[in-house]
Amino acid sequence: MPETSFFTDMLQSITDRGRKLLFSSSRVSEVAAEADLETLCEMLLSSRGEASGMAIAAEILDRWSALDAERVQHFFHVLSDKFGPDTAKLDRAIENYRTDKSSTSIIALHQAAEPRRQELLRRLNHAPSGTAKLVRIRQQLLASKEQTTGFQALDADFTHLFGSWFNRGFLTLRPIDWSTPAHILEKIIKYEAVHEIAGWDELRRRLAPADRRCFAFFHPRLADEPLVFVEVALTRSVPNSIADVLNEGRVQIAADEATTAVFYSISNCQDGLRGISFGNFLIKQVVDDLHRDLPGLKNFVTLSPVPGFARWLAKARASASDPLLSDVDRKALTLLDDPAWADDENRAAEVERVLLRLAAHYFLIERTADGRPVDPVARFHLGNGARLERLNFLGDRSAKAMQQAHGLMVNYLYKLEDIVTNHEALAQRGEVVASPPVKNLMNRNGEAGATANVAGFRGRVRRS
């Protein structure tokens, strides 16, 4: 991207000149050279020159990168404690607003309430590679938040600014294929978070065939760093097993023969941008692009993991008084304690009878304290307007999936004309829109729906 390279070079040139001015033989240079990070941050906030400001910002970020873990933690405390709002200014603005509720007073109150560190972060962002370095700093902050509860306000400032800097208007969607530069392909291998890519040969199988697609969002200040990417399989039907998608010996088809686009892996790449949503925009734009380029596509579905299901089920089993589980259910679920349960057709069928009904309850009934679906992947897709289409027993036999979900996978359906309605149903009424077969699984006495996929399972056992 030549224009990005030119802009970066220009910033670096300005910064270099600013450093020459700042660190020349003068009193300012002595102060800057000896200053600690807190003093440099104060200098940056009081700086009025563009070149000197960028030079100070670069110096702060360079010194930050050299800090050990203990000093990083200390400086987070400095940012939290000493770069919040100017409390005296805020008190005056509050008192003024109480007597004068004009727009001028409201603006003054808003400005006084903003923590000084927000402006500090904005100025740090001016440094060459400033955005990338700030993302890495927030990654450190998120790790620190697990050890202390004192950084919520600081993280809220990062989140607020990143939400603006990384909004959809700044993102570009780029296809990832086998001709993509190798340094980006290496990152796709590294960042794949759902189904591990075991090297270049496997990556080629996911990118090179005509019936495979991959798309990623990029930001102009992180030009070669994908923010999030999605892998897509073009198929003739909705798959119920990840093996059907990733099987090395599968029969490939021409893209224009496909009727279904399957989103089988969505991976966020930057830990420092956790909580900044990109995936919802990614799915919607990829659906639009695929629908435009391949008008024969009729179905847009996912084949998704269920990362919280096994943990939820273990908690239900541990409660002797949980009315959700009968004695018969509990007996069947003891089979899960044998790691080889899925290899035996009869035991698997007994587990399936109970597991799919409980899975339907997990998706349709269980909620977090704030009323959202308990499963994080479900929250994402259902919140985007997808429909809970099908539960796939033993859809993924990998060790990770067996540990997290006893092999369960889910198809979410993105039907373009229903996306808004489905989203509103969840957002306004807390209702999960699901297909009739999924709803039928909730009937404890109606076991037919729960056992309808046994024949399909038997075929999968032979292939695994």
Number of C-alpha atoms within 10 A of each C-alpha: 8 7 9 13 13 11 13 15 13 13 17 18 14 18 25 17 14 21 20 14 16 22 17 12 10 10 11 12 16 13 15 17 13 10 13 12 17 15 14 19 23 13 18 22 20 11 15 10 11 14 22 23 25 28 27 26 27 25 20 20 20 12 11 16 12 10 12 9 10 8 12 18 17 11 15 19 15 14 18 18 13 14 19 18 17 15 12 10 14 18 14 13 21 19 12 16 18 9 9 13 10 11 10 11 18 16 13 18 20 13 16 20 18 15 20 19 20 19 16 18 19 18 21 27 20 18 25 24 17 21 20 16 19 20 19 17 19 19 16 17 20 18 13 17 14 9 10 10 9 14 19 14 13 21 17 12 19 22 18 12 16 18 15 12 16 19 15 15 9 13 19 13 17 14 13 20 18 15 9 12 11 10 10 14 20 13 14 22 16 14 19 19 14 14 17 13 18 10 11 12 9 14 18 14 15 23 21 15 16 14 19 22 23 22 21 26 23 20 19 16 21 15 15 14 19 23 22 22 27 22 19 26 26 26 24 16 12 20 21 25 24 20 17 18 19 15 11 11 7 10 7 12 15 12 21 15 14 20 19 20 27 26 23 21 20 23 19 21 20 17 15 22 22 15 10 16 16 20 21 13 16 22 20 14 14 20 20 13 12 16 16 11 11 16 12 15 21 15 21 24 25 26 26 27 26 20 21 17 21 19 13 17 17 11 11 16 17 9 10 12 10 11 9 12 17 12 10 9 17 15 13 19 20 12 16 16 8 8 10 11 16 22 13 11 15 13 16 23 22 17 22 25 23 21 22 22 23 20 24 23 17 19 20 20 15 16 14 9 8 7 13 20 24 20 19 14 16 24 15 15 21 27 22 21 26 28 24 27 20 21 24 23 29 23 26 26 22 15 10 14 21 19 16 17 24 25 23 27 25 23 25 25 25 24 17 15 8 13 19 14 13 22 22 15 17 20 16 8 10 16 18 24 20 20 14 12 16 23 18 16 25 21 15 13 7 12 16 12 18 25 19 13 17 18 10 13 23 16 10 18 15 9 10 10
